[in-house]
């Protein structure tokens, strides 16, 4: 299961943590991915979406019945 938004494609970022003595260790920043039930082409499906796409209105949550 990939940690990637199905709308915008946002995924994990890798980089270095750099200490005061300039030692480097790897770190990974993961996006805030939520499983959301939404309606695509008239059918209810569950997709993995980042919270930025949810907040900006790119994805509409399906109404609970």
N, CA, C and O atoms as CSV, one atom per row, in Angstrom:
chain,resi,resn,atom,element,x,y,z
A,1,UNK,N,N,0.840,-1.159,0.000
A,1,UNK,CA,C,0.000,0.000,0.000
A,1,UNK,C,C,0.898,1.238,0.000
A,1,UNK,O,O,1.657,1.457,0.944
A,2,UNK,N,N,0.811,2.033,-1.043
A,2,UNK,CA,C,1.702,3.182,-1.134
A,2,UNK,C,C,1.145,4.344,-0.320
A,2,UNK,O,O,-0.067,4.473,-0.144
A,3,UNK,N,N,2.025,5.164,0.160
A,3,UNK,CA,C,1.654,6.331,0.960
A,3,UNK,C,C,1.604,7.541,0.037
A,3,UNK,O,O,2.408,8.465,0.161
A,4,UNK,N,N,0.643,7.522,-0.896
A,4,UNK,CA,C,0.580,8.549,-1.925
A,4,UNK,C,C,-0.871,8.991,-2.120
A,4,UNK,O,O,-1.786,8.168,-2.099
A,5,UNK,N,N,-1.070,10.287,-2.308
A,5,UNK,CA,C,-2.397,10.835,-2.570
A,5,UNK,C,C,-2.819,10.461,-3.989
A,5,UNK,O,O,-2.051,10.628,-4.937
A,6,UNK,N,N,-4.052,9.952,-4.129
A,6,UNK,CA,C,-4.535,9.538,-5.443
A,6,UNK,C,C,-5.008,10.710,-6.287
A,6,UNK,O,O,-5.275,10.533,-7.476
A,7,UNK,N,N,-5.122,11.902,-5.711
A,7,UNK,CA,C,-5.561,13.079,-6.452
A,7,UNK,C,C,-4.364,13.885,-6.961
A,7,UNK,O,O,-4.237,14.117,-8.163
A,8,UNK,N,N,-3.484,14.312,-6.046
A,8,UNK,CA,C,-2.381,15.192,-6.445
A,8,UNK,C,C,-1.050,14.457,-6.577
A,8,UNK,O,O,-0.095,15.016,-7.116
A,9,UNK,N,N,-0.966,13.211,-6.095
A,9,UNK,CA,C,0.273,12.449,-6.212
A,9,UNK,C,C,1.313,12.762,-5.155
A,9,UNK,O,O,2.466,12.349,-5.279
A,10,UNK,N,N,0.919,13.494,-4.106
A,10,UNK,CA,C,1.869,13.829,-3.045
A,10,UNK,C,C,2.311,12.560,-2.326
A,10,UNK,O,O,1.481,11.732,-1.952
A,11,UNK,N,N,3.622,12.408,-2.132
A,11,UNK,CA,C,4.179,11.219,-1.493
A,11,UNK,C,C,5.218,11.581,-0.454
A,11,UNK,O,O,5.384,12.758,-0.134
A,12,UNK,N,N,5.922,10.595,0.078
A,12,UNK,CA,C,6.926,10.852,1.105
A,12,UNK,C,C,8.125,11.638,0.568
A,12,UNK,O,O,8.517,11.493,-0.590
A,13,UNK,N,N,8.696,12.473,1.441
A,13,UNK,CA,C,9.908,13.228,1.119
A,13,UNK,C,C,11.046,12.689,1.981
A,13,UNK,O,O,10.849,12.434,3.169
A,14,UNK,N,N,12.223,12.514,1.406
A,14,UNK,CA,C,13.388,12.039,2.145
A,14,UNK,C,C,14.413,13.154,2.240
A,14,UNK,O,O,14.554,13.972,1.330
A,15,UNK,N,N,15.123,13.170,3.352
A,15,UNK,CA,C,16.153,14.179,3.547
A,15,UNK,C,C,17.077,13.777,4.674
A,15,UNK,O,O,17.038,12.642,5.148
A,16,UNK,N,N,17.901,14.706,5.099
A,16,UNK,CA,C,18.858,14.450,6.170
A,16,UNK,C,C,18.514,15.262,7.409
A,16,UNK,O,O,18.119,16.424,7.311
A,17,UNK,N,N,18.667,14.645,8.569
A,17,UNK,CA,C,18.713,15.375,9.831
A,17,UNK,C,C,20.179,15.694,10.068
A,17,UNK,O,O,21.014,14.789,10.083
A,18,UNK,N,N,20.500,16.949,10.252
A,18,UNK,CA,C,21.893,17.355,10.415
A,18,UNK,C,C,22.080,17.866,11.833
A,18,UNK,O,O,21.427,18.824,12.247
A,19,UNK,N,N,22.979,17.221,12.581
A,19,UNK,CA,C,23.238,17.614,13.961
A,19,UNK,C,C,24.210,18.791,14.007
A,19,UNK,O,O,24.726,19.233,12.981
A,20,UNK,N,N,24.444,19.284,15.214
A,20,UNK,CA,C,25.372,20.399,15.399
A,20,UNK,C,C,26.787,20.005,14.967
A,20,UNK,O,O,27.544,20.839,14.471
A,21,UNK,N,N,27.142,18.721,15.159
A,21,UNK,CA,C,28.468,18.259,14.744
A,21,UNK,C,C,28.506,17.851,13.273
A,21,UNK,O,O,29.492,17.280,12.808
A,22,UNK,N,N,27.442,18.142,12.555
A,22,UNK,CA,C,27.326,17.916,11.111
A,22,UNK,C,C,27.237,16.434,10.733
A,22,UNK,O,O,27.554,16.056,9.605
A,23,UNK,N,N,26.800,15.593,11.688
A,23,UNK,CA,C,26.514,14.189,11.360
A,23,UNK,C,C,25.141,14.130,10.715
A,23,UNK,O,O,24.219,14.836,11.125
A,24,UNK,N,N,25.015,13.288,9.709
A,24,UNK,CA,C,23.750,13.228,8.963
A,24,UNK,C,C,23.103,11.859,9.121
A,24,UNK,O,O,23.760,10.827,8.985
A,25,UNK,N,N,21.805,11.867,9.410
A,25,UNK,CA,C,21.001,10.647,9.441
A,25,UNK,C,C,19.774,10.885,8.583
A,25,UNK,O,O,19.268,12.004,8.500
A,26,UNK,N,N,19.297,9.819,7.942
A,26,UNK,CA,C,18.176,9.958,7.022
A,26,UNK,C,C,16.858,10.101,7.781
A,26,UNK,O,O,16.671,9.507,8.842
A,27,UNK,N,N,15.959,10.891,7.225
A,27,UNK,CA,C,14.619,11.016,7.778
A,27,UNK,C,C,13.615,11.016,6.637
A,27,UNK,O,O,13.945,11.384,5.510
A,28,UNK,N,N,12.397,10.604,6.931
A,28,UNK,CA,C,11.322,10.573,5.934
A,28,UNK,C,C,10.139,11.347,6.491
A,28,UNK,O,O,9.687,11.080,7.604
A,29,UNK,N,N,9.633,12.308,5.718
A,29,UNK,CA,C,8.432,13.048,6.078
A,29,UNK,C,C,7.286,12.490,5.248
A,29,UNK,O,O,7.315,12.541,4.019
A,30,UNK,N,N,6.276,11.956,5.929
A,30,UNK,CA,C,5.146,11.355,5.220
A,30,UNK,C,C,3.962,12.312,5.202
A,30,UNK,O,O,3.721,13.008,6.189
A,31,UNK,N,N,3.219,12.362,4.101
A,31,UNK,CA,C,2.040,13.233,4.037
A,31,UNK,C,C,0.903,12.666,4.879
A,31,UNK,O,O,0.861,11.468,5.159
A,32,UNK,N,N,-0.008,13.531,5.276
A,32,UNK,CA,C,-1.174,13.135,6.066
A,32,UNK,C,C,-2.229,12.569,5.109
A,32,UNK,O,O,-3.000,13.315,4.506
A,33,UNK,N,N,-2.247,11.246,4.984
A,33,UNK,CA,C,-3.135,10.559,4.051
A,33,UNK,C,C,-4.320,9.990,4.816
A,33,UNK,O,O,-4.147,9.336,5.845
A,34,UNK,N,N,-5.529,10.241,4.310
A,34,UNK,CA,C,-6.756,9.737,4.919
A,34,UNK,C,C,-7.488,8.856,3.917
A,34,UNK,O,O,-7.465,9.123,2.715
A,35,UNK,N,N,-8.140,7.801,4.415
A,35,UNK,CA,C,-9.020,7.007,3.563
A,35,UNK,C,C,-10.391,7.657,3.598
A,35,UNK,O,O,-10.982,7.828,4.664
A,36,UNK,N,N,-10.898,8.022,2.414
A,36,UNK,CA,C,-12.154,8.760,2.324
A,36,UNK,C,C,-13.103,8.017,1.400
A,36,UNK,O,O,-12.713,7.575,0.319
A,37,UNK,N,N,-14.344,7.882,1.828
A,37,UNK,CA,C,-15.358,7.298,0.978
A,37,UNK,C,C,-15.935,8.426,0.135
A,37,UNK,O,O,-16.448,9.407,0.674
A,38,UNK,N,N,-15.855,8.292,-1.181
A,38,UNK,CA,C,-16.322,9.326,-2.091
A,38,UNK,C,C,-17.050,8.688,-3.257
A,38,UNK,O,O,-17.013,7.470,-3.428
A,39,UNK,N,N,-17.704,9.499,-4.051
A,39,UNK,CA,C,-18.462,8.999,-5.184
A,39,UNK,C,C,-17.741,9.384,-6.471
A,39,UNK,O,O,-17.543,10.566,-6.755
A,40,UNK,N,N,-17.351,8.368,-7.246
A,40,UNK,CA,C,-16.674,8.590,-8.524
A,40,UNK,C,C,-17.487,7.902,-9.611
A,40,UNK,O,O,-17.695,6.690,-9.559
A,41,UNK,N,N,-17.944,8.663,-10.587
A,41,UNK,CA,C,-18.774,8.160,-11.690
A,41,UNK,C,C,-20.016,7.436,-11.182
A,41,UNK,O,O,-20.428,6.431,-11.762
A,42,UNK,N,N,-20.615,7.938,-10.105
A,42,UNK,CA,C,-21.849,7.360,-9.589
A,42,UNK,C,C,-21.682,6.170,-8.672
A,42,UNK,O,O,-22.671,5.688,-8.119
A,43,UNK,N,N,-20.457,5.673,-8.487
A,43,UNK,CA,C,-20.247,4.539,-7.599
A,43,UNK,C,C,-19.433,4.982,-6.386
A,43,UNK,O,O,-18.518,5.798,-6.500
A,44,UNK,N,N,-19.782,4.432,-5.227
A,44,UNK,CA,C,-19.079,4.768,-3.992
A,44,UNK,C,C,-17.776,3.985,-3.927
A,44,UNK,O,O,-17.778,2.757,-4.005
A,45,UNK,N,N,-16.664,4.699,-3.783
A,45,UNK,CA,C,-15.359,4.052,-3.675
A,45,UNK,C,C,-14.590,4.685,-2.536
A,45,UNK,O,O,-14.882,5.809,-2.128
A,46,UNK,N,N,-13.600,3.961,-2.019
A,46,UNK,CA,C,-12.742,4.465,-0.961
A,46,UNK,C,C,-11.373,4.758,-1.573
A,46,UNK,O,O,-10.742,3.875,-2.155
A,47,UNK,N,N,-10.921,6.001,-1.436
A,47,UNK,CA,C,-9.626,6.384,-1.990
A,47,UNK,C,C,-8.763,6.979,-0.887
A,47,UNK,O,O,-9.262,7.385,0.162
A,48,UNK,N,N,-7.463,7.024,-1.140
A,48,UNK,CA,C,-6.500,7.594,-0.200
A,48,UNK,C,C,-6.154,9.006,-0.665
A,48,UNK,O,O,-5.632,9.194,-1.765
A,49,UNK,N,N,-6.449,10.004,0.184
A,49,UNK,CA,C,-6.346,11.406,-0.199
A,49,UNK,C,C,-5.597,12.162,0.892
A,49,UNK,O,O,-5.781,11.887,2.078
A,50,UNK,N,N,-4.750,13.115,0.496
A,50,UNK,CA,C,-4.079,13.954,1.484
A,50,UNK,C,C,-5.064,15.002,2.013
A,50,UNK,O,O,-6.046,15.335,1.349
A,51,UNK,N,N,-4.791,15.508,3.200
A,51,UNK,CA,C,-5.712,16.451,3.827
A,51,UNK,C,C,-5.750,17.790,3.092
A,51,UNK,O,O,-6.737,18.519,3.190
A,52,UNK,N,N,-4.706,18.115,2.371
A,52,UNK,CA,C,-4.716,19.349,1.580
A,52,UNK,C,C,-5.781,19.292,0.490
A,52,UNK,O,O,-6.480,20.277,0.253
A,53,UNK,N,N,-5.910,18.132,-0.180
A,53,UNK,CA,C,-6.930,17.975,-1.211
A,53,UNK,C,C,-8.331,17.964,-0.604
A,53,UNK,O,O,-9.267,18.491,-1.205
A,54,UNK,N,N,-8.486,17.370,0.578
A,54,UNK,CA,C,-9.779,17.378,1.258
A,54,UNK,C,C,-10.191,18.792,1.617
A,54,UNK,O,O,-11.335,19.189,1.397
A,55,UNK,N,N,-9.254,19.552,2.173
A,55,UNK,CA,C,-9.552,20.898,2.654
A,55,UNK,C,C,-9.831,21.859,1.509
A,55,UNK,O,O,-10.668,22.752,1.639
A,56,UNK,N,N,-9.138,21.684,0.388
A,56,UNK,CA,C,-9.300,22.612,-0.733
A,56,UNK,C,C,-10.518,22.307,-1.577
A,56,UNK,O,O,-10.868,23.089,-2.461
A,57,UNK,N,N,-11.183,21.161,-1.317
A,57,UNK,CA,C,-12.414,20.841,-2.037
A,57,UNK,C,C,-12.203,20.090,-3.326
A,57,UNK,O,O,-13.117,20.010,-4.146
A,58,UNK,N,N,-11.007,19.530,-3.533
A,58,UNK,CA,C,-10.769,18.731,-4.734
A,58,UNK,C,C,-11.499,17.403,-4.654
A,58,UNK,O,O,-11.768,16.776,-5.678
A,59,UNK,N,N,-11.825,16.965,-3.426
A,59,UNK,CA,C,-12.531,15.709,-3.202
A,59,UNK,C,C,-13.741,16.009,-2.345
A,59,UNK,O,O,-13.638,16.734,-1.356
A,60,UNK,N,N,-14.891,15.458,-2.713
A,60,UNK,CA,C,-16.107,15.635,-1.951
A,60,UNK,C,C,-16.391,14.350,-1.185
A,60,UNK,O,O,-16.494,13.278,-1.781
A,61,UNK,N,N,-16.519,14.457,0.145
A,61,UNK,CA,C,-16.852,13.288,0.956
A,61,UNK,C,C,-18.269,12.842,0.640
A,61,UNK,O,O,-19.152,13.660,0.382
A,62,UNK,N,N,-18.470,11.537,0.665
A,62,UNK,CA,C,-19.804,10.983,0.403
A,62,UNK,C,C,-20.651,11.139,1.652
A,62,UNK,O,O,-20.169,10.916,2.763
A,63,UNK,N,N,-21.910,11.521,1.480
A,63,UNK,CA,C,-22.824,11.708,2.608
A,63,UNK,C,C,-23.142,10.361,3.247
A,63,UNK,O,O,-23.375,9.374,2.550
A,64,UNK,N,N,-23.149,10.327,4.580
A,64,UNK,CA,C,-23.464,9.088,5.295
A,64,UNK,C,C,-24.954,8.816,5.194
A,64,UNK,O,O,-25.774,9.714,5.383
A,65,UNK,N,N,-25.297,7.579,4.896
A,65,UNK,CA,C,-26.727,7.216,4.775
A,65,UNK,C,C,-27.198,6.518,6.012
A,65,UNK,O,O,-28.366,6.137,6.100
